[in-house]
Amino acid sequence: MFGWFKSLGRFFKKFVVVVFGKSAAKALAKAAKEVFKSAFGKIVLAIVSELSLSNLSNSEKREKAFEAIRAAARLQGLVVKSSLINLVIELAVLRLKDTTD
C-alpha cells in the first residue's frame, strides 16, 4: 500500500534506534504524535497518506509531498526549512505505517 514510503519509514525508524538508542527513538515518536495533533500536522498526514495511494513513482511521490507541504506551510504564514519538511514527511510515513500495521 505505501510502497516506497513504507520502506523509507522502516529505514528511518531503524536508523534512529541505532544512532540515538531506543529511549531517544521513543521520545521522538512521542514528539511526532504531538506534531500531528496540530492543524499543520494533520495537513502533512493527509498529503502523505493521499500520495501513498497514488500510482506515481517513488521520486514523484517524494517531490509532490515536499512541494505540497511547503505550499501548505506558506498558506499558514510559516517559513519552513527543507530539512524540517523532509523530517515531517518521514515522521508522517512512520505514523501512517503504525496505524496500518
Order of alpha helices (4+ residues) and beta strands (2+ residues): alpha-alpha-alpha-alpha-alpha
